[in-house]
Amino acid sequence: MSENRVLTADDEQIAAVLHALRKSAKAASRLTENYRPPMNGERYLTDKEVSQMLKVSRRTLQEYRTARTLPFIIFGGKVLYREYDLQQLLEENYRKAIR
């Protein structure tokens, strides 16, 4: 009689459900770690995020700030970059390939 059967984590169906739950929990955790809510419709990025996005070192970002190449904000000792400013800078410096 399967009505009295005890289900355990070793049961194939239960194991599949537990695996899906763990996978979903990890995805939700990654999402919340990387989520930055906009402030007044603007997203602000850290130097770590910008260096990863632009594929440059954090030292290079410091050089860009010193040369005033890259707009930034210092708030509470933390350097922040407005996402819109970065997009504008990239668009302004875009060069089409010569064919």
WORASUL-V412864 format. One record per helix or strand. SS is the DSSP state (2 for helix, 1 for strand). FROM is the first residue (numbers start at 1). TO is the last residue. If there is no record, write none. Layout:
ss: {SS/SS}
from: {FROM/FROM}
to: {TO/TO}
//
This chain:
ss: {2/2/1/1/1/2/2/1/1/2}
from: {2/12/39/42/44/47/58/73/78/83}
to: {4/34/39/42/46/54/66/75/82/92}
//
